[in-house]
Amino acid sequence: MSEQRVTFNGDTRVLYRQAVRTPLPDEDAERLFHENMMNIADAQERKADMLADPDIPLLEAYETQLEGIAESYKRRCRHIAGDDFEEIAMAYNRGERDDRLGALTAYYFEGLWRMQQRITVTDMLFFPIILRYPDCFTVNIRFASGYTTTESVLYESPEHSTEELDDEYAERYYNESLYSQKEAAEYIRDTAEIIREEFPSPDDSTFEERQYGGITSAGGRKGPVFSSMLKRVEPDPNRFSEPVDEPTLVEEGKEARRTERELLPEGAIVL
C-alpha cells in the first residue's frame, strides 16, 4: 500500500451535496453508459444468487458486491485521470492543485475510499443516486449515518451475531436468518430488472424511451443485520438548462433532496 493511501483519512467535503455530470454526446457514449448500468444489474443478480445459497457466507456476498462497485470507481478514475489517479486525487486533497481534473478524481477517489471502509465499518449507509437526462447522466455518491432506509429489506448473518444462544434457539436463529437471506435475494433480483428498465440500450429503444431514467439504492450493516434497497427515481426535466461537453462537478439536484426526505430515517445525517 502506498504512503499516500496510508495517510489518507477522507474528506466528506469532496462529496457533500455534489454530483458528477457526464455528457452523452452520441450513441457510442450512450452504449458505454448502458453497459456500465448493465454491469450494476448483473452484480445485483450475482449477489442475489449468493444470498440464496446457504453454503455461501453472507459477508462473502456483501464483500463481493462492494468489490464490484469499488472496481467500477477505479475504472472511472482511470478513465478521467489515467493510472496516476491516486496521486492526482491526493494532490487535490492536499491543496496542491485546484482544477477540474483534480476535483473529479478526488470525488470518485473519496467514494472509493469510503466504499473500502464499509467492509469493516458499520452504521454507514451507502446511498448513491444515478440519473439519466437527454444529453447527460449524473452520479451522486452519498453516504449517510445509520444502516437502513425506511424501505430497505433486512437480512441477518448468524456468523456476525455476538449473542450466545442455547442450541435450540441458535438453530432457530440460524434457520430464520437463512430465510431472511432468501427473501432478500428475491428482492435484490427484482431490483436488477428495475435497472434494466430504467436504462435501456440505445440499440433497442427510441430516444424518447431512454432520455430519462433514474435509480437510488442503499446498502448498510449494523452488527449481524444487513440492509438493501433500490428504487426508481423520476429525474427533474428542468434541472439543466445548458449543455455540457466534458465531465464536471455540479450541485446535487432536487431528486437527491427528495429521496433523502422520503427514504432516510428521522435524524439520519448525509455525510
C-alpha positions as CSV (number, residue, x, y, z in Angstrom):
1,M,0.0,0.0,0.0
2,S,1.4,3.4,-0.9
3,E,2.3,6.1,1.6
4,Q,-0.5,8.3,0.2
5,R,-3.1,5.6,0.9
6,V,-1.8,5.1,4.5
7,T,-2.1,8.8,5.3
8,F,-5.4,9.4,3.6
9,N,-8.3,9.8,6.1
10,G,-11.0,11.0,3.8
11,D,-12.7,14.4,3.4
12,T,-16.5,14.4,3.2
13,R,-16.5,17.9,1.8
14,V,-15.4,16.5,-1.6
15,L,-18.7,14.6,-1.9
16,Y,-21.1,16.7,0.1
17,R,-24.1,17.9,-1.9
18,Q,-22.2,17.3,-5.2
19,A,-22.6,15.1,-8.2
20,V,-20.6,14.4,-11.4
21,R,-22.4,15.3,-14.6
22,T,-21.1,13.4,-17.6
23,P,-22.2,14.2,-21.2
24,L,-23.8,11.7,-23.6
25,P,-22.9,13.3,-27.0
26,D,-23.7,10.3,-29.2
27,E,-24.9,6.7,-29.2
28,D,-21.4,5.4,-28.5
29,A,-21.4,7.3,-25.2
30,E,-24.9,6.0,-24.5
31,R,-23.8,2.5,-25.2
32,L,-20.9,2.8,-22.7
33,F,-23.3,4.2,-20.1
34,H,-25.8,1.4,-20.8
35,E,-23.0,-1.2,-20.5
36,N,-22.0,0.2,-17.1
37,M,-25.5,0.2,-15.8
38,M,-26.0,-3.4,-17.0
39,N,-22.9,-4.4,-15.1
40,I,-24.6,-3.0,-12.0
41,A,-27.7,-5.0,-12.8
42,D,-25.6,-8.1,-13.3
43,A,-23.9,-7.5,-9.9
44,Q,-27.3,-7.4,-8.2
45,E,-28.2,-10.8,-9.7
46,R,-24.9,-12.3,-8.6
47,K,-25.4,-11.0,-5.1
48,A,-29.0,-12.5,-5.1
49,D,-27.6,-15.9,-6.2
50,M,-25.0,-15.8,-3.5
51,L,-27.5,-14.8,-0.8
52,A,-29.9,-17.6,-1.9
53,D,-27.1,-20.2,-1.5
54,P,-26.9,-21.4,2.1
55,D,-23.3,-22.6,1.6
56,I,-22.0,-19.1,0.9
57,P,-21.4,-16.8,3.9
58,L,-23.5,-13.6,3.8
59,L,-20.4,-11.5,4.3
60,E,-18.9,-13.0,1.1
61,A,-21.9,-11.8,-0.9
62,Y,-21.7,-8.4,0.7
63,E,-17.9,-8.0,0.1
64,T,-18.2,-9.3,-3.5
65,Q,-20.8,-6.6,-4.3
66,L,-18.6,-3.9,-2.6
67,E,-15.6,-5.0,-4.5
68,G,-17.5,-4.8,-7.8
69,I,-18.6,-1.2,-7.0
70,A,-15.1,-0.3,-6.0
71,E,-13.7,-1.6,-9.2
72,S,-16.2,0.5,-11.2
73,Y,-15.0,3.6,-9.3
74,K,-11.3,2.7,-10.1
75,R,-12.2,2.4,-13.8
76,R,-13.9,5.8,-13.7
77,C,-10.8,7.3,-12.0
78,R,-8.5,5.8,-14.6
79,H,-10.8,7.0,-17.5
80,I,-10.7,10.5,-16.1
81,A,-7.0,10.8,-14.9
82,G,-5.1,7.7,-16.0
83,D,-3.1,5.3,-13.9
84,D,-1.9,8.1,-11.6
85,F,-5.4,8.9,-10.4
86,E,-4.5,8.3,-6.8
87,E,-1.7,10.8,-6.7
88,I,-3.9,13.3,-8.5
89,A,-6.6,12.9,-6.0
90,M,-4.2,13.2,-3.1
91,A,-2.7,16.3,-4.6
92,Y,-6.1,17.9,-4.8
93,N,-6.8,16.7,-1.2
94,R,-3.6,18.4,0.0
95,G,-4.5,21.6,-1.7
96,E,-1.6,21.3,-4.2
97,R,-4.0,21.6,-7.2
98,D,-7.4,23.1,-7.8
99,D,-8.6,22.1,-11.2
100,R,-11.5,20.2,-12.8
101,L,-9.5,17.0,-13.3
102,G,-8.3,17.0,-9.7
103,A,-11.8,17.7,-8.4
104,L,-13.4,14.9,-10.4
105,T,-10.7,12.4,-9.5
106,A,-10.9,13.3,-5.8
107,Y,-14.7,12.9,-5.9
108,Y,-14.5,9.3,-7.1
109,F,-11.4,8.5,-5.0
110,E,-13.3,9.7,-1.9
111,G,-16.2,7.4,-2.8
112,L,-13.8,4.5,-3.4
113,W,-12.0,5.1,-0.1
114,R,-15.3,5.2,1.8
115,M,-16.6,2.1,0.0
116,Q,-13.5,0.2,1.1
117,Q,-14.0,1.3,4.7
118,R,-17.6,-0.1,4.7
119,I,-16.3,-3.7,4.7
120,T,-15.4,-3.2,8.3
121,V,-17.3,-0.2,9.4
122,T,-21.0,-0.5,10.5
123,D,-23.7,2.2,10.7
124,M,-22.6,3.9,7.5
125,L,-25.1,3.7,4.7
126,F,-24.0,3.9,1.0
127,F,-26.8,5.9,-0.7
128,P,-26.0,6.7,-4.3
129,I,-28.3,8.2,-6.9
130,I,-27.8,7.8,-10.7
131,L,-29.9,9.9,-13.1
132,R,-30.2,9.9,-16.9
133,Y,-31.1,13.1,-18.8
134,P,-31.4,13.7,-22.6
135,D,-27.8,14.8,-23.1
136,C,-26.0,13.6,-19.9
137,F,-26.1,11.5,-16.8
138,T,-25.3,12.3,-13.2
139,V,-23.7,10.2,-10.4
140,N,-24.3,11.4,-6.9
141,I,-22.2,9.5,-4.4
142,R,-23.8,9.8,-0.9
143,F,-23.2,8.2,2.4
144,A,-25.4,8.6,5.4
145,S,-25.4,7.8,9.1
146,G,-27.2,4.6,10.1
147,Y,-27.6,1.3,8.3
148,T,-31.0,1.2,6.7
149,T,-33.7,3.3,4.9
150,T,-37.5,3.3,5.5
151,E,-37.9,0.9,2.6
152,S,-34.9,-1.4,3.0
153,V,-35.2,-5.2,3.1
154,L,-33.3,-6.5,6.2
155,Y,-31.5,-9.9,6.5
156,E,-29.1,-11.4,9.0
157,S,-25.8,-13.2,9.3
158,P,-25.6,-15.6,12.2
159,E,-21.8,-15.6,11.8
160,H,-21.8,-11.9,12.9
161,S,-24.1,-12.3,15.9
162,T,-22.5,-11.8,19.4
163,E,-25.4,-13.3,21.2
164,E,-24.8,-16.6,23.0
165,L,-27.9,-18.7,22.5
166,D,-28.8,-22.2,23.6
167,D,-28.6,-24.8,21.0
168,E,-32.4,-24.8,20.4
169,Y,-32.6,-21.0,19.9
170,A,-29.3,-20.9,18.0
171,E,-30.7,-23.4,15.4
172,R,-33.9,-21.4,15.1
173,Y,-32.0,-18.2,14.7
174,Y,-29.8,-19.8,12.0
175,N,-32.9,-21.0,10.1
176,E,-34.6,-17.7,10.4
177,S,-31.5,-15.9,9.1
178,L,-31.3,-18.2,6.1
179,Y,-35.0,-17.4,5.4
180,S,-34.4,-13.7,5.6
181,Q,-31.5,-14.0,3.2
182,K,-33.6,-15.9,0.7
183,E,-36.3,-13.2,0.9
184,A,-33.7,-10.5,0.4
185,A,-32.3,-12.4,-2.6
186,E,-35.7,-12.3,-4.3
187,Y,-36.0,-8.6,-3.7
188,I,-32.5,-7.9,-4.9
189,R,-33.0,-10.0,-8.1
190,D,-36.1,-7.9,-8.8
191,T,-34.1,-4.7,-8.4
192,A,-31.8,-5.8,-11.2
193,E,-34.9,-5.7,-13.6
194,I,-35.6,-2.1,-12.4
195,I,-32.1,-1.1,-13.5
196,R,-32.6,-2.7,-16.9
197,E,-35.9,-1.0,-17.4
198,E,-34.7,2.5,-16.4
199,F,-31.6,2.5,-18.6
200,P,-32.5,0.7,-21.9
201,S,-30.0,0.1,-24.7
202,P,-29.8,2.8,-27.5
203,D,-29.9,-0.1,-29.9
204,D,-33.2,-1.4,-28.6
205,S,-35.1,1.8,-27.7
206,T,-36.1,5.1,-29.1
207,F,-34.5,8.3,-27.8
208,E,-37.8,9.3,-26.2
209,E,-37.9,6.0,-24.3
210,R,-34.5,6.3,-22.8
211,Q,-33.9,10.1,-22.4
212,Y,-34.9,10.0,-18.7
213,G,-34.3,7.3,-16.1
214,G,-33.1,7.1,-12.6
215,I,-32.4,4.9,-9.5
216,T,-31.3,5.3,-6.0
217,S,-30.0,2.5,-3.9
218,A,-28.8,2.0,-0.3
219,G,-26.8,-0.7,1.5
220,G,-25.7,-0.8,5.1
221,R,-24.9,-3.0,8.0
222,K,-25.2,-3.0,11.8
223,G,-23.7,-6.0,13.5
224,P,-25.3,-9.1,12.1
225,V,-28.1,-7.1,10.3
226,F,-27.6,-6.1,6.7
227,S,-29.9,-3.9,4.6
228,S,-30.6,-3.4,0.9
229,M,-32.8,-1.0,-1.1
230,L,-33.2,0.1,-4.7
231,K,-36.0,2.1,-6.3
232,R,-36.8,4.2,-9.3
233,V,-36.3,8.0,-9.3
234,E,-38.0,10.4,-11.6
235,P,-35.5,12.9,-12.9
236,D,-36.3,16.6,-12.9
237,P,-36.6,17.6,-16.6
238,N,-35.8,21.2,-15.8
239,R,-32.6,20.5,-13.8
240,F,-30.2,21.6,-16.6
241,S,-30.7,24.5,-19.0
242,E,-27.2,24.4,-20.6
243,P,-25.4,21.6,-22.4
244,V,-22.2,20.1,-21.1
245,D,-19.2,18.9,-23.2
246,E,-17.0,17.3,-20.5
247,P,-17.5,15.7,-17.1
248,T,-17.8,18.2,-14.4
249,L,-18.9,18.6,-10.8
250,V,-22.4,20.1,-10.2
251,E,-24.6,20.7,-7.3
252,E,-26.9,17.9,-6.4
253,G,-30.5,18.1,-7.8
254,K,-33.9,18.2,-6.3
255,E,-34.1,14.5,-6.7
256,A,-31.3,14.0,-4.1
257,R,-33.1,16.1,-1.5
258,R,-36.4,14.4,-2.3
259,T,-35.0,10.9,-1.9
260,E,-33.4,11.8,1.4
261,R,-36.7,13.1,2.8
262,E,-38.6,10.0,1.6
263,L,-36.1,7.3,2.5
264,L,-33.8,8.3,5.3
265,P,-35.0,7.7,8.9
266,E,-35.5,10.7,11.1
267,G,-32.3,12.0,12.5
268,A,-30.1,10.5,9.8
269,I,-27.3,12.7,8.5
270,V,-25.9,12.8,5.0
271,L,-22.1,12.8,5.2
